[in-house]
Structures are given as structure tokens and as C-alpha cells.
Amino acid sequence: MKNIILIIAFFVFAFSVSNSQSLDNKVLAKVGNENVTYDRLEAAFQKNMSGEKKRLFELDKDSLHQFLNLFIDYRLKVKDAIDRGFDKEAEVVKEIQQNNRLLTESYYYDKKVFQPVVDKLLDRRQYYIKFAYVLFPYTQEAEGQTQTDPKDLAQSVLDSVLSKKITFAQAAKNHAKEKTLADNGGVVDRYLISGTIQKPIEEALFTINVNQIYPTLLETSYGYFLLKLVEKQPRKQVLVSHILISNKQEQLSDVEHKKADSLLKLLRKGASFEKLAELNSADHASAINGGSLGDYYDLATGFVKTHSFLDMNFIEAFMNLKDGEISDTIHTSYGIHIIKRLDSKSPDRETDEKDVKEYYKKSGYDRDKKEFYENYIRTNGLNIENATMNTLISNVNYTKTNLDSNWAEEIPNDKYKDKLFSFQKNSWTLGDFVELLSDKSKTEFRATPLNREGIVSAIYKVVKPQVISLWQEELEKEDLEFKNLLNEFHDGILLFKVEAIEVWDKLQLDTAMALDYFKTSGKKFLTNEKYDLSEIFVIQDSLAQSLYKRAKVGEDFAELAAKFTVRQGYRELSGYHGELDAYDNKFSRQLKGEEIKDGTIIAPKVYQSGYSIIKINKVIKPKEKSFEEAIPDLAPAVQQLKQKQLVKNWLKEVRERHKVEINEKTINEIYANKSK
């Protein structure tokens, strides 16, 4: 039976793959001279799925038709915008160009920088590593605060380790600043994964093998590192159960030890771990679940859901077990444990990918983008004329920025025509550059430092539009997804403009349509229930209770309110609040749950730092609204009807110019193949 299920599952999968591939270029419809192919419609469908994994051909035929018609309407609207020449209007062209630059830049960086690094980190995250290090930190001398470079010492120690004159552990014992590290041979006593280690250290560790020492000093902002890879193993997340034997005393007695030994013997004979845990474990939170800790444990990150960590003795015990095995008795600071390893699995790649992306965005993406961009323009034709650059630097104040209105006045006029830099086939003179930095409207160059680094940075910005154009050209040639995205954004801008004119700008409330809807929809529009009420508001609880009793036995509520209420402005009104909405008013909402009827006096309620005694003078029941009163209620539905009407009339006119044909034969073939 199991084999039959597997065969059926494989057949469905094989059909899904082969069917979707064979359908890709099938034309489902034509909109004017434009073909709507299956793969194009599938791509649009996937963008509307919001994470749900479903293919277009898995829809029933009516649903496929419905989505196809929505797509056809979208294409008709875009065609109408093009017919009107909107794609040629200067404002629209500018918006499209700006959008293309933004899309190109983000897409190119994602493809060339972000995703390759994420993929590398994800591959590395399949392993746990342990490493040892010895740090030779930069030190500050007490008096002059002169930084001492420990490089020579660090190099001599590394040479001794590599030549096996001393071991790595001896180097750590002699030079590690932390006692724990010195005693532990420099080993960091925890498992780590990619993304939890400083980047330069991680990069070094993943170039060497287990028990190998990194062959050179690793220089960082802290000093010089000696590194050794101690352990590297495939990463697993483990689900465990345990039985905890403990007492309220600090020391366990013979009773607890004998009980643990007795339970272990029963388990070895085949007793139910879950039942024994439920009856005997002192960890009541897990005992009710048969001892299960309820979440997978990761050596590097702790529990998957909470990221809390377990005792190292406990961890070592279950990591040495196979799935289904039970440990001997294990001692921790909590007591005696018997552990059962229930299951193990590889980490969820989607969860890891989310973590890695967040980590990389925070830890190095901006730096890597900058390095990538600068390297790109240097290797693709940026040439800075040193002589002209020296002329510029020697005639400006390097301590200032271009915010100084006279920043360029010392530059000789006869040098303005000298070429300062070039990129690809374009070049800029010194005069071009000065004019650019002097233009207050160019905010991207605002406050440019007038030193070499600041000027070079400004040059990188000058050539950026040209670089983005090169990237766009490259992506359009080699990346169909990018090309489709450009087209989608292009069409989206046109759609927004034409739809605003044909629909949104015409969508004022149609009074005649609203009146017709009011009369014919069959819906009743009712007012909310209201309470006509009065209140006595006082600060003291005892006074509130006294006034409540007096009102309940018949004293005039209005007279009591006129004498005692302290709510500003209401003593003159004898506490009268008038008619208040029963549901949409903060004051009346405090009456929720009370028995409400005419004449009811509500016991004091804590309200606004005081006590409120309320009398319901009258309950005003909902009544049917007049047309004028109902307009706010019916307006959304009427607006939706008008919107549909406007779109229908608009598309009817467009269809007269762009004939729509739906290829029912091809659609039927999809479902004929599916049923075989």
C-alpha cells in the first residue's frame, strides 16, 4: 500500500513538472496583437498567491477563466494608456527612468553581492564548529597613551607553534589574557555556526581543516589572532525527553540516587519512558508531556523557539545518543536526569535563510556594496588624472567642505579645461566638477569634504548614473526575471495614471445611484442604540456609595448631581449628559454587562480617577434611518458599484480597439491532460 501511495505521489509530481513545462509557451488568449501565454499568466498568478504553494493548472476551469479575465483587463488598461501616449509624456518617462534606476541598483546588488554571500553563509550553517584562539591585543602605554603593536611577539609565537616547538595549548596558556581560555588551551567552549562569529575569524576558519592552525596572523581591530579549528561536524537539531530526580535540598540523598537507578533499570527492561516521566519527574512542565522538552535543541542557538540554553552535561549526554536511545543517569546542578533522545533533524533552511539575511544586512552588506561598487568602476574604466587631481587638492582647503561658498576661488582659471577623470567614453573636466559641487540643488554632493578621499567619493557618485545604465543593460540581456520586473513597473506606472483619470477621479458619490441603492437594496440602515443618561461624579469611594444608596431609595438624582458632582460643567446641568451612543462612546461603554432599562441607577464605577454613578433616564432603541442619515453607511457600497460601472464602460470602449480572443481549445487541453 505504501508503495502504491509513493507511485501515485510521484506520478502527480511528474505530471505537475512535465505539464507546466509543456504548457509554458501555449497561448491562452490574445489582447490585440499581444499573446497571453501560459507561463506569463502563471508568473502573474504566483505573484498573487501570497506564499501559498499552488500552480495555475491546479485551479478548476472556472477559477482559471476568472484569473485570465482579470489579467486581460489589466493588459487592456495598459494598452489604453499607451494609446493615449502616456508612455511618451516627459513626467511619466522621468518617473519610469527613476524607477528603473532604483530597481536596477537594488536587483544588481542583490544578485551580485547579497544573494551569493547569503548562499555561502547558508552552506556554512550546515556545520557546527569549535575553535581555539590566542589574541595579542593592541595595548596603550599608561603615560603617553602610545599604542604598542604586538605583531612581532604574535608572529614569533605562531612560528613556534607551526614549527611544533610548542603546542597551541601551550601558546594559549602562556599568552591568553582570560584564565578560562588559558586553562582550556584557547578553546571557546561552545559550538558556533556561521553568522555568530566575527567575519574575519569566520572567513579564516572556513579555509582550514580540523586540527589545522591558520598559517598566518589574522589582523583585526582588536589585535592579532592565532587560530585553530578544533571541531567541525554536521549540524543537527535534537528533540529530547527527560526524567528529573531532585529534592528541595542542595545535596541529593541516597533516596534520590536509588530512585534514579531503579527507574533506569525499569526503562532498560522496556518500561514506558513517557509513563515513568509523568509519574516521577520533578520537572512538572515536561512531565505532563511524557518528559518531552517540547522543542528541538540546537547546539549553537539553543531551543529553536526560545533560544534558551541547557546545561553542558545534559547536552553532551543526549548528543552522544542515537534517536530512540536512553542515557545512563546524568548529573547537573538541577539533579539527576535520565534522557531519551526522541528525534533529530537538519535545521529548517527557510528559518536559517531569514536569520542569515537579517544578520548580513546588519553586519556587512553596506560595506560589501561599497567595496563592490568601487571595485566595479575601477575595473571598468574609471581613470583619474593625477596631475589635475593634485592641482585641485593643492588649491582648496582640505579642512573644509563645498558648503563654503568660496571653496573653489583659489583654483586657477586656466586649469578648468583640464580633464579630471573619465569613465567608459565620458570625461569630466575640472570645471565640470567644480560646477557640479557648487550646484546647491545637487543634494547628493552636499558637504563633500575637500580632501582626496572626499573628492574621490564625489567622483564615484558622478559616474553612478552611467554605472546603473550599464548594469541595466547587462541585466536585460541575461536576466529574464529582471526584464519582466522592469516591464511590470513600467506598466504599473501607466496603469496608475490612466486608472486615476478613468476611475478614481470620477468616483465622487453619485446621489441618484445612492438613493436608488437605498430604495432597492433591501437593506435596512438603523441608528445605534442610545442612552439618555445623567451622572454624579465624585472622588471619594465612601461618598459615592452613600449617594448611590440615597438615589436608590428615592432621592431626586438631578438634585443630588447639582449638589455633589465634581465633573466640570455638569453641576449646572444637574449631571445631565444627554443622548450618548451605546457602543461608540467611551463613557457609555463602561456600562457593558449591566442590566440597562429606563430609570436604572448603576452602582459606582471607577472612572477617570474617580467614581461615576450613572442613571439611565431612557433607553432609545434603534430606528430606521432616513436617506440623508444613511449616506455614510451606504456610501462604500455605492462607491464600489460606481467603480465597477466606470471600469466596465471604460473597458468596453477599449475592447473595441483591441480585440480579445480566448483560446478555449488550449484551456480544454490543460484539463483533458489533467484528468488522464
C-alpha positions in Angstrom: 0.0 0.0 0.0 2.8 2.4 0.9 4.5 1.7 -2.4 1.2 2.5 -4.3 0.9 5.8 -2.4 4.5 6.7 -3.4 3.9 5.8 -7.0 0.8 7.9 -7.1 2.6 10.8 -5.4 5.5 10.5 -7.9 3.0 10.5 -10.8 1.3 13.6 -9.6 4.7 15.3 -9.2 5.9 14.2 -12.6 2.7 15.4 -14.2 3.0 18.7 -12.4 6.5 19.3 -13.7 6.1 18.0 -17.2 2.7 19.5 -17.7 3.7 23.0 -16.6 6.8 22.9 -18.8 4.9 21.7 -21.9 2.3 24.4 -21.3 4.7 27.3 -21.0 4.5 28.7 -24.5 0.9 27.8 -25.1 -1.2 30.9 -26.0 -4.3 31.1 -23.7 -5.5 34.4 -25.1 -4.8 37.4 -27.4 -5.3 41.0 -26.4 -5.0 42.9 -29.6 -1.6 41.8 -31.1 -0.3 40.7 -27.7 -0.1 37.0 -26.7 -1.0 35.9 -23.2 1.0 32.7 -22.8 0.6 30.1 -20.0 4.0 30.9 -18.4 3.2 34.6 -18.4 -0.2 34.0 -16.7 1.5 31.5 -14.3 4.0 34.2 -13.3 1.2 36.7 -12.6 -0.7 34.1 -10.7 2.3 33.2 -8.4 2.7 36.9 -7.5 -0.9 36.9 -6.2 -0.6 33.7 -4.2 0.9 35.3 -1.0 3.0 32.4 -0.1 0.5 29.6 -0.9 2.1 26.9 -3.0 -0.3 26.3 -5.8 0.1 26.1 -9.6 -2.3 27.7 -12.1 -3.3 24.4 -13.7 -4.4 23.1 -10.3 -7.3 25.6 -10.3 -10.7 24.5 -11.5 -11.6 25.7 -15.0 -13.9 28.5 -13.8 -11.2 29.9 -11.5 -8.6 29.8 -14.2 -11.0 31.7 -16.5 -11.7 34.3 -13.7 -8.0 34.9 -13.3 -7.4 35.0 -17.0 -10.1 37.7 -17.4 -8.6 39.8 -14.6 -5.2 39.7 -16.4 -6.8 40.6 -19.8 -8.5 43.6 -18.1 -5.1 44.7 -16.8 -3.5 44.4 -20.2 -6.4 46.4 -21.8 -5.9 49.2 -19.3 -2.1 49.4 -20.1 -2.8 49.4 -23.8 -5.2 52.2 -23.4 -2.6 54.2 -21.5 -0.1 53.6 -24.4 -2.8 54.6 -27.0 -3.1 57.9 -25.2 0.7 58.4 -25.4 1.2 58.5 -21.6 4.4 56.5 -22.0 5.8 59.4 -24.0 4.9 62.1 -21.6 8.0 63.8 -20.0 6.8 63.4 -16.5 6.0 59.7 -16.9 9.2 59.0 -18.8 11.1 60.6 -15.9 9.2 58.5 -13.3 9.9 55.3 -15.3 13.6 56.2 -15.5 13.9 56.9 -11.8 12.1 53.6 -11.0 14.3 51.7 -13.4 17.4 53.1 -11.7 16.2 52.2 -8.3 15.1 48.7 -9.4 18.4 48.1 -11.3 20.6 49.1 -8.4 18.8 47.0 -5.8 18.4 44.0 -8.1 22.1 44.1 -9.2 23.4 44.3 -5.7 21.1 41.5 -4.6 22.3 39.3 -7.4 26.0 40.1 -7.3 26.6 40.8 -3.6 23.7 39.9 -1.3 22.5 36.5 -2.5 25.9 35.0 -3.2 27.0 35.8 0.4 23.7 34.6 1.9 24.1 31.3 -0.1 27.7 30.9 1.2 26.6 31.5 4.8 23.7 29.1 4.5 26.1 26.4 3.2 28.4 27.0 6.1 25.5 26.9 8.5 25.1 23.2 7.8 28.1 22.7 10.2 28.9 23.3 13.9 32.4 24.4 14.5 34.6 24.8 17.6 37.8 26.8 17.5 40.7 28.0 19.7 42.4 31.3 19.6 45.1 33.4 21.2 44.7 37.1 20.9 47.6 39.5 21.1 45.8 42.8 21.7 46.9 46.3 20.9 47.9 47.9 24.2 48.0 51.5 25.4 51.0 52.7 27.4 49.9 54.5 30.6 51.7 57.9 30.2 51.8 58.8 26.6 48.9 56.6 25.5 51.0 55.3 22.7 49.7 52.2 21.1 52.0 49.2 21.2 52.0 46.9 18.2 52.3 43.2 19.4 52.8 41.9 15.9 56.4 40.7 16.4 55.5 38.8 19.6 52.4 37.3 17.9 54.5 36.2 14.9 57.2 34.6 17.0 54.6 32.6 18.9 52.9 31.5 15.7 56.2 30.4 14.2 56.9 28.4 17.4 53.5 26.7 17.1 53.9 26.0 13.4 57.3 24.6 13.8 56.0 22.4 16.7 58.3 23.9 19.3 55.3 24.5 21.4 51.6 23.3 21.1 48.7 25.7 20.5 47.5 24.9 24.0 50.9 26.0 25.5 50.7 29.2 23.5 47.2 29.8 24.9 48.4 29.0 28.5 51.3 31.4 28.1 49.6 34.3 26.3 45.8 34.2 26.6 44.5 37.1 28.7 41.5 35.2 30.0 42.2 32.5 32.6 39.4 30.3 31.3 40.8 30.4 27.8 44.4 29.8 29.1 43.3 26.7 31.1 41.2 25.4 28.2 44.0 25.6 25.6 42.4 28.6 23.9 39.3 26.6 23.0 36.0 28.6 23.0 33.8 26.2 25.0 30.7 26.3 22.8 29.6 25.3 19.4 29.2 28.1 16.8 27.6 28.5 13.4 28.2 30.8 10.5 26.9 34.3 11.3 27.7 34.1 15.0 31.5 34.6 14.6 33.3 37.8 13.7 33.5 37.9 10.0 37.4 37.9 9.6 37.7 35.0 12.0 34.9 33.0 10.3 36.5 33.6 6.9 39.8 32.2 8.1 38.3 29.2 9.9 36.4 28.0 6.8 39.7 27.8 4.9 41.4 25.3 7.1 40.7 21.7 8.2 40.0 20.3 11.7 43.1 20.4 14.0 44.8 22.7 11.5 46.3 26.1 12.6 45.6 29.1 10.4 49.1 29.7 8.8 49.3 33.4 9.1 48.5 36.1 11.8 44.9 37.4 11.5 45.0 41.1 12.0 41.8 42.8 13.3 40.8 46.0 15.0 41.5 44.3 18.4 44.9 43.0 17.6 46.4 39.8 16.1 44.8 36.4 16.3 46.3 32.9 16.3 43.5 30.5 15.2 43.0 26.7 15.3 39.9 24.8 14.0 39.2 22.3 16.8 36.0 20.6 15.6 33.6 20.7 12.6 30.5 18.5 12.4 27.2 18.3 10.5 24.5 20.4 12.3 21.6 18.6 13.8 18.6 19.8 15.9 17.6 17.3 18.6 14.3 16.6 20.4 14.7 15.0 23.8 12.7 13.9 26.9 14.0 13.5 30.4 13.1 12.4 33.9 14.4 14.6 36.6 15.0 13.3 40.1 15.7 16.0 42.7 14.7 17.3 46.1 14.4 20.7 47.7 17.7 20.3 49.5 21.1 21.3 47.9 22.5 17.8 48.3 20.8 14.7 46.9 20.4 11.8 49.3 20.7 8.1 48.8 17.0 8.0 48.3 17.2 10.1 45.1 20.2 8.1 43.7 18.4 4.8 44.4 15.2 6.1 42.8 17.1 7.1 39.7 18.9 3.8 39.5 15.6 1.9 39.9 13.9 3.9 37.2 16.8 3.3 34.8 16.5 -0.5 35.4 12.8 -0.4 34.6 13.5 1.5 31.4 16.2 -1.0 30.4 13.6 -3.7 30.8 11.2 -1.9 28.5 9.0 0.2 30.7 7.3 3.2 29.2 9.6 6.3 29.4 6.6 8.6 29.0 4.6 6.9 31.8 7.6 6.9 34.2 8.3 10.6 33.4 4.7 11.5 34.0 4.6 9.8 37.4 8.2 10.5 38.7 9.8 13.6 37.0 10.3 16.6 39.2 10.2 18.8 36.1 6.4 19.1 36.1 6.3 21.2 32.9 7.7 18.4 30.8 6.3 15.5 32.9 2.7 16.2 31.7 4.1 15.7 28.1 5.8 12.4 28.9 9.1 14.1 29.7 9.4 15.8 26.3 11.0 19.3 26.4 8.7 20.1 23.5 11.1 21.9 21.2 14.2 21.0 19.2 17.5 21.9 20.6 20.4 23.4 18.5 23.9 23.2 19.9 24.7 26.7 18.6 21.5 28.6 19.1 19.7 26.7 21.9 16.0 25.9 21.7 14.6 26.8 18.3 11.6 28.7 19.7 13.0 30.4 22.8 16.8 30.4 22.2 17.4 29.4 25.8 20.3 27.0 26.6 20.7 23.8 28.5 23.4 22.6 30.9 26.5 21.3 29.1 26.5 17.9 30.9 22.9 17.5 29.8 23.8 18.4 26.2 26.8 16.1 25.9 24.7 13.2 27.2 22.0 13.5 24.5 24.4 14.4 21.7 26.1 11.0 22.4 22.8 9.1 22.0 21.2 7.9 18.8 17.5 8.6 18.1 15.4 6.4 20.4 18.3 5.7 22.9 18.1 6.3 26.6 21.1 7.6 28.6 22.6 6.5 31.9 21.9 8.7 34.9 23.3 12.2 34.3 24.1 14.8 37.0 23.6 18.5 36.6 23.0 21.3 39.1 19.3 20.6 38.9 19.6 16.9 40.0 19.8 13.5 38.3 18.5 13.1 34.8 17.6 10.1 32.6 17.4 11.3 29.0 15.8 9.9 25.9 16.7 11.2 22.5 13.5 11.2 20.6 14.3 12.6 17.1 16.9 14.7 15.2 16.6 16.7 12.0 18.5 19.2 9.9 17.8 22.9 10.5 15.0 24.5 8.6 16.7 26.2 5.7 13.9 28.9 5.4 14.3 29.9 9.0 18.1 29.9 8.7 17.9 32.0 5.5 15.7 34.6 7.3 18.3 34.8 10.1 21.2 34.9 7.8 19.7 37.7 5.7 18.9 39.8 8.8 22.4 39.2 10.1 24.1 40.1 6.9 22.1 43.3 6.4 23.2 44.5 9.8 26.8 43.2 9.8 28.4 43.8 6.4 26.1 44.3 3.5 26.5 48.1 3.2 30.3 47.7 3.4 30.3 45.0 0.8 28.1 47.0 -1.6 30.5 49.9 -1.3 33.6 47.7 -2.0 31.8 46.1 -4.9 30.8 49.4 -6.5 34.2 50.9 -6.1 35.9 47.8 -7.5 33.5 47.8 -10.4 34.1 51.3 -11.6 37.9 50.9 -11.1 38.0 47.8 -13.2 35.6 49.1 -15.8 37.3 52.2 -17.0 37.5 54.9 -14.3 40.6 56.9 -14.8 41.5 59.9 -12.6 44.1 62.3 -13.9 46.6 62.6 -11.1 48.1 65.9 -12.2 44.7 67.6 -12.4 43.7 66.0 -9.1 46.8 67.3 -7.4 46.0 70.8 -8.8 42.5 70.6 -7.3 43.7 69.4 -3.9 46.5 71.9 -3.6 44.2 74.8 -4.3 41.4 74.0 -1.8 41.2 74.0 2.0 41.3 70.3 2.9 39.7 71.1 6.3 36.5 72.4 4.8 33.7 71.2 2.6 32.0 72.6 -0.5 29.4 74.3 1.8 31.9 77.1 1.9 30.7 79.5 -0.9 34.3 80.4 -1.8 35.7 76.9 -1.7 37.0 76.9 -5.3 38.2 80.5 -5.6 41.9 79.6 -5.4 41.7 77.1 -8.4 43.5 78.7 -11.4 41.0 79.5 -14.2 43.4 78.2 -16.9 43.1 74.7 -15.3 39.3 74.5 -15.6 39.5 72.9 -19.1 41.9 70.1 -17.9 40.4 66.6 -17.8 39.9 65.5 -14.2 38.5 62.0 -14.7 36.9 59.7 -17.3 34.7 56.6 -17.2 34.0 54.5 -20.3 33.6 57.0 -23.1 32.7 60.0 -21.0 35.0 62.5 -19.4 34.7 65.4 -17.0 36.9 68.5 -16.8 38.0 70.2 -13.6 35.5 73.0 -14.5 32.7 70.4 -14.9 33.4 69.0 -11.4 33.7 72.4 -9.7 30.3 73.4 -11.3 28.7 70.2 -10.1 30.0 70.6 -6.5 28.9 74.3 -6.5 25.3 73.5 -7.5 23.2 73.7 -4.3 20.4 71.7 -5.9 22.7 68.6 -6.1 22.0 67.4 -2.6 23.9 64.2 -3.0 27.1 66.3 -3.1 26.2 68.4 -0.2 29.0 68.8 2.4 31.6 67.0 0.4 35.0 67.0 2.2 37.7 68.8 0.2 40.3 66.2 0.9 41.4 63.4 -1.5 39.1 60.8 0.0 36.1 63.2 -0.2 36.8 64.2 -3.8 37.3 60.6 -4.9 34.0 59.7 -3.2 32.3 62.5 -5.1 33.7 61.2 -8.4 32.3 57.8 -7.6 28.9 59.5 -7.2 29.2 61.4 -10.5 29.6 58.2 -12.6 26.9 56.3 -10.7 24.0 57.0 -13.2 26.3 55.7 -16.0 27.1 52.6 -13.9 23.4 52.0 -13.3 22.8 52.2 -17.0 25.5 49.6 -17.7 24.0 47.3 -15.0 20.5 47.7 -16.5 21.8 46.8 -20.0 23.6 43.8 -18.6 20.6 42.5 -16.7 18.2 43.0 -19.5 20.4 40.8 -21.7 20.9 38.0 -19.3 18.1 38.0 -16.7 14.5 37.4 -17.9 13.1 37.9 -14.4 14.6 41.4 -14.2 13.4 42.2 -17.7 9.9 41.2 -16.6 10.1 43.3 -13.5 11.1 46.3 -15.5 8.1 45.8 -17.7 5.8 45.3 -14.7 6.9 48.5 -13.1 6.6 50.3 -16.4 3.1 49.1 -17.0 2.2 49.7 -13.3 3.1 53.4 -13.7 1.0 53.7 -16.8 -1.9 51.8 -15.2 -1.9 54.1 -12.2 -2.1 57.2 -14.4 -4.8 56.0 -16.7 -6.9 54.4 -13.9 -6.8 57.7 -12.0 -8.3 59.5 -14.9 -10.9 56.9 -15.9 -12.0 55.7 -12.4 -10.6 57.4 -9.3 -11.0 61.0 -10.4 -14.7 60.3 -11.3 -15.5 58.4 -8.1 -17.5 61.1 -6.3 -20.6 59.9 -4.6 -23.5 59.7 -7.1 -26.5 60.8 -5.2 -29.0 59.4 -7.7 -27.3 56.0 -7.5 -27.1 56.2 -3.7 -30.9 56.9 -3.5 -31.7 54.0 -5.9 -29.5 51.7 -3.7 -31.2 52.9 -0.6 -34.6 52.1 -2.0 -33.9 48.8 -3.8 -31.1 47.1 -2.0 -33.4 45.6 0.6 -31.0 46.6 3.4 -32.2 48.5 6.5 -30.0 51.1 7.8 -30.6 51.6 11.6 -29.3 54.1 14.1 -27.3 52.7 17.0 -29.0 52.2 20.4 -28.5 55.3 22.6 -28.7 56.0 26.3 -30.2 59.3 27.7 -28.3 59.5 31.0 -27.2 61.6 33.9 -24.2 61.2 36.2 -22.9 62.0 39.6 -19.1 62.1 39.6 -17.2 62.2 42.9 -13.6 61.5 44.0 -14.2 59.6 47.3 -15.4 56.0 47.3 -17.3 56.4 50.5 -19.2 59.4 49.2 -20.1 57.6 46.0 -21.5 54.6 47.9 -23.6 57.0 50.1 -25.0 58.9 47.2 -25.8 55.7 45.3 -27.8 54.4 48.3 -29.7 57.8 48.6 -30.6 57.8 44.9 -31.7 54.1 45.1 -34.1 54.9 48.0 -35.8 57.7 46.0 -33.9 60.9 46.5 -34.0 63.1 43.3 -31.0 62.2 41.2 -30.8 65.6 39.5 -30.8 67.4 42.8 -28.0 65.1 44.2 -26.0 65.7 41.0 -26.5 69.5 41.2 -25.1 69.4 44.7 -22.3 66.8 44.6 -21.0 66.1 41.1 -17.5 67.5 40.6 -17.3 66.9 36.8 -16.5 70.3 35.3 -19.5 72.0 33.7 -22.0 69.4 34.7 -23.1 70.6 38.1 -25.1 73.4 36.4 -26.7 70.7 34.2 -27.7 68.6 37.2 -25.3 65.9 35.9 -27.2 65.6 32.6 -25.1 64.1 29.7 -27.9 63.8 27.1 -28.1 61.1 24.5 -25.0 59.0 24.0 -24.3 56.2 21.6 -24.4 52.9 23.5 -21.4 51.4 21.6 -19.2 54.1 20.1 -18.9 56.3 23.2 -16.2 55.8 25.8 -18.4 57.0 28.6 -21.3 54.7 27.9 -19.1 51.7 27.1 -18.3 51.3 30.8 -21.9 50.1 31.2 -21.2 46.9 29.2 -22.6 43.9 31.1 -25.0 46.0 33.2 -28.8 45.4 33.1 -30.0 48.5 31.2 -33.5 49.8 31.2 -35.3 53.1 31.8 -34.7 54.5 35.3 -31.9 52.1 36.2 -29.3 53.6 38.6 -25.9 51.9 38.1 -23.7 51.3 41.2 -20.5 53.4 41.4 -17.8 52.6 38.8 -14.2 53.5 38.9 -13.8 56.0 36.0 -11.2 58.7 35.3 -9.6 58.8 38.7 -12.9 59.0 40.5 -16.3 57.2 40.9 -19.2 57.5 38.5 -22.8 56.9 39.5 -25.0 56.7 36.3 -28.8 56.9 35.9 -30.3 55.7 32.7 -33.1 58.2 32.1 -34.2 56.5 28.9 -33.0 53.7 26.5 -33.5 54.9 22.9 -33.9 51.9 20.7 -32.5 51.8 17.1 -34.7 53.3 14.4 -34.6 53.2 10.7 -32.5 55.9 9.2 -33.7 58.4 6.6 -31.7 58.5 3.3 -29.7 61.5 4.5 -28.8 59.8 7.7 -27.9 56.5 5.9 -25.5 58.1 3.4 -22.3 57.4 5.4 -23.4 53.7 5.8 -24.2 53.1 2.2 -21.5 55.2 0.6 -18.8 52.5 0.4 -21.2 50.0 -1.3 -22.4 52.7 -3.8 -18.8 53.8 -4.5 -17.9 50.1 -5.3 -20.9 49.8 -7.6 -19.9 53.0 -9.4 -16.3 51.9 -9.6 -17.4 48.6 -11.3 -19.6 50.6 -13.7 -16.9 53.0 -14.6 -14.4 50.2 -15.2 -16.9 48.2 -17.3 -17.8 51.2 -19.5 -14.1 52.0 -19.9 -13.0 48.5 -20.8 -15.9 48.1 -23.2 -14.6 51.1 -25.2 -11.0 49.7 -25.1 -12.1 46.3 -26.3 -13.5 47.9 -29.4 -9.9 49.0 -30.3 -8.1 45.9 -29.0 -9.9 42.7 -29.9 -9.8 40.0 -27.1 -9.7 36.3 -28.1 -9.6 33.4 -25.5 -8.2 30.1 -26.7 -10.7 27.7 -25.2 -9.1 24.8 -27.1 -5.8 25.2 -25.3 -7.6 25.7 -21.9 -9.6 22.5 -22.5 -6.3 20.6 -23.3 -5.0 21.5 -19.9 -7.9 19.9 -18.2 -8.0 16.9 -20.6 -4.4 16.1 -19.8 -5.0 16.6 -16.1 -7.9 14.1 -16.0 -5.8 11.3 -17.6 
